[in-house]
Amino acid sequence: MRTNTLTRHPITINKPMVLIPVKEYEDLLVEAGYKTTPRLTKQIKEARARFKKGKTIQWEALKSELK
């Protein structure tokens, strides 16, 4: 996925930046849930079905589990 980009003006970066390969960036997007995958789509579908059936957990239980 190599792309050449022509810029007419210089690019200025005024804060710390991290450069990573595009493939690694795409993998991070998938891992963070910003890009859908068949597995993520399936998990979301299953979660919605459980919610419609009323299968939920109490807020206090979730809250204590997250601590």
Buried (B, 14 or more C-beta within 10 A) or exposed (E): EEEEEEEEEEEEEEEEEEEEEEEEEEEEEEEEEEEEEEEBEEEEEEEEEEEEEEEEEEEEEEEEEEE
